[in-house]
């Protein structure tokens, strides 16, 4: 006969305990019904897919004609409608450090409420200051050296910021300071792909001496570690070597809108505003066709 250790492990008391545990009302059912599985799994899945724009919410007419489905958490369904109602439109905003990109982006958002401003630099600085971020220390050292942060980190932060802004009703996005190199472009196309419509590049031109003066003046009050002469010159060198090829790439497709960033900001704004109107009209005509 089996040893005593066998009966201690597989004896009647073992089976009684596990059968009672499986049939207990306080525990999850051993074989959950389809309804239970949907109520458990669907909200979690939807919450993961909404930020990626991968959830489609049917129109009211289609919903009326379709058979009634199991209930889904209303908190998950509500933001889904806003998140996927329209493919986001993206305008990259490029220019050397101190060219006035941030100022003009703020003025665009004040005049066009459906536009949102996402600064790649601000996203990176916020992540750097996050004590729970694994990438924070790495980002801090890279920015201080005036170098470019790995594309995977940058695109991930931009995607997160854009998903948040879409929940607030924004449909068009000014992505300031991105892409910085061809690696950024490749990762953008891989991660974002056709889930966003790229409208082109708003490119603010400025010479190196003027940029230095602007940034040194800003550094007196900004507290930014990269607003010093050595970092400024490194950033300008990186900009010329890595960013200008991006401008040339989009210019070959007729997607670059060049603006002189050196005049007073109100003068620059008049040109910027005209370009935004023209870009929106072009996008509207393109979508109709």
N, C-alpha and C positions, 0 to 999 in steps of 0.2 A: 504493500500500500504506500501511497505518497507520504513523504516526511511531514512532520508537524508544521514546518515552515510553509509548506504548500497550503495547508488549510488556513494558516494565519493570513496568507495573502489572498487566496482565491476562494475561501470558504463562504458559507451562507451569509455571514455578517457583511462581507465585502459586497456581495451582490445586492443585499437589502439596502445598504447605505447608498450605493450608486443609483439604484432604481428610484429610491425615495428622492434623491437629489435631482434626478432628471425630471421627475413628475412634480416637483415643488412649484407652486405658483409664484414664489418669490424669485425664481431664477428664470433666465431667458429660456424659451422652449428649445428642446434638443433638435427638433426639425421645424424651424419657423415657417409659417405660411408665407405665401407670396406677398400678402398684404403687409405682414410684419417686416419682411425683408425690404419692401419698398419704402416703408415709413422710416426704417433705420438707415438705409444706404443712400437713398436719392438725395436728401438734403446735403449730406456730406459731399457727394459727387458734384452737385450743382455748385456748391460754395467754392470748390477747387477750380471748376471750369469757367465760372463767370469772369474772373479777372483776365483770363486768356481770350475772352471773346468767343468761346466755343460752345455757348449755349444759345439755342434759337427758341424764342418765345413766339408761339403762333398768334396770329391776329385774332380779334374777337369773332370775326365771321368764321374763320377756320375752326376756332374753339367750339362754336355753337354747332357746327356740322360734325365735329369729331365725337367719338364715343367718350363717355365720362371715364376719366382715369382716376387712379388712387390719389388722394389729396397729397399735395406737396407743401412743405412749410412756406407760408406766405412771406416770411422774412427773406427767404432765398429767392422767391419768384419776383418780388418787387424790384430789387435792383437789377435783375436780369433784363427786364424790358428796356431800362435806360442804357444798360451796358452794350446791348447788341442792336439797338434801334438803327444805328447808322455806323458805317465804317469810319473810324477816325481819320481825319486829314492832318497830315504832318508837314510842317514847313521847317526845314533845318535852318538855323541862324548861325552863320559863321563870320569870322573876322578875327583879326589879331587881338591880343590882350589890350584892353583900353580903347577899343574901337567904338564903344557905345552900344554894344548889343543889348545889354541888360536894360538900359534906359529906354531904348526904343521898344523893346518887348513889353515893358510896363505900360507904355503909352498905347500900344496896340490893344492890350487887354482892357484898358480903360475905355477905349472907343468902340471896341468890338467884344461884347460880353460873351460871345460863344467861343472866343479864343482863350486858351489856357497857356501859361508860360511855364515851361519846365527847363530849368537850368541844369545842365549836366554837372557843372561845377558845384552848384548848391547841393545837388543830390549826393555828390561824393563827399563834400564837407560835412553834411549831416550824418552820413554813414561813419565818417571818421570820428565824429564826436559821440557815437553810440557805443556805450561801454559793453554792450552785449554783442557787438558785431565782430565776427572773426576777421573781416576784411578791413576794419577801421585802422589798425596800426599800419598795415601795408599801404593803404590809400594815403595816409598822412605823410609817410616818407616819400612816396612817389610824387605827390603834389609839391612838396617842399623842394624837390630836386628839379621841378619844372618839366617832368616827364609825363608820358601818357599812361593812364591806368589801363590794365588789361580790358579788352573789349567785352568779355563776358560779364565782368562786374558792372561796367557802365550800362550796358544794354539792360541787364536785369533791374537796375535801379530806375532806369527810365520807364521800363514797362510797368513797374509797380506804381510810379508816380502818375503815369497816364491813366491807369486803371482807377486810381483814386479820384482823379479829376473828372473822369467820365461819369462817376456816380454823382458828381456835383453839377452835371448838365453840360459840361464842356464837350464840344464836337471837333474843334480844330485846335491844333497844338503847335506852339512855337517851341522847338527843341533847340535851346541855346547852347552853343559850344560843342555841338555834335553833328556829324562824325568828325573825329580828329585825324583819322588815318584810314587806309583801305581796310585794315583789320576790323575797324568799327563798322564799316559798310557791309562787309561780309557777314559779320555776326548779326547785324540788324536784319539782313535779308534772310538769314537762317532762322532767327528766333521770332521775328515779327512777320516777315514775309508779306503776303498779300492781305493780312488782317488790318493793314493801315494803308492809306493812299498817300504817297509822298508827293507833295505839290511842287517841290523844288527847293532851292537854296536862296535864302536872303543873305547876301554877302556884303558886309560893311568893310570898306577899304580905309586904311590909315597907315601912315608911314611910321617907321620905328621911333624916331625922335619924339614925335607927338605922343605916341603911346607911352614912352618912358615918363614924360612929364605928367601925363594924366594919372598913371599908376602910382608914381611917387607921391603925388598930391593926395590920392586916395588912401595910400598906405599910412599917412599921418593920422588918420582917424578910423580906418577900417579894422585894424588889429589883425589883418590877414598876414600869415607868415610868408606868403609868396609875393607880397608887395614890397620887395626890396630890389635894388638895382641888379644884383647878381641873378636872382631868380627871374626877373623881368626879361633880361637878355637871353637867358636859357629858354624861357617860354617862347620868345619871339623866334629864336633859331629853330626850335621844335616845330613851331607853327609853319614856318616857311618850308621846312623839309617834309613834314608829314601831312599838313592840312591843305596846302595849295594843290597837290595832285587830286584831291577830292573835288575842289572847285572846278578844276579842268575837266574832270570826269563828267560832272553834271552839266557843265557849260556845253560840252559836245552834244548833249541831248536837248539843249535849249531850255534848261531848267534853272539857270542862275540869274538872279536879279541883283545887279551891282548897285551899291549906294555909297557915295562918298561920306564917310563918317566923321570928317574933320570940321565942317561948318558947325555953327551953334545948333543945339539940339532941336530947336523949333524948325529951323530950316531943313534939318535932316528928317524931321517928322513929316513934313509936307510930302517929301519924296517917298518916305516909307508908307504913308497912308495911301498914296496913289498906287503903289505897288501891291498892297494888300487887296485893294478893291479889284485891281486887274487880275490878280491871282485867283480870287474867288470867282470872278466871272469866267475865267478860263476853265476852272475846275467844274463849274456848273454846266458849261457847254459840253465839256468832255464826258460828264456823267450822263447827259441826255443822249449822247451817241453811243 
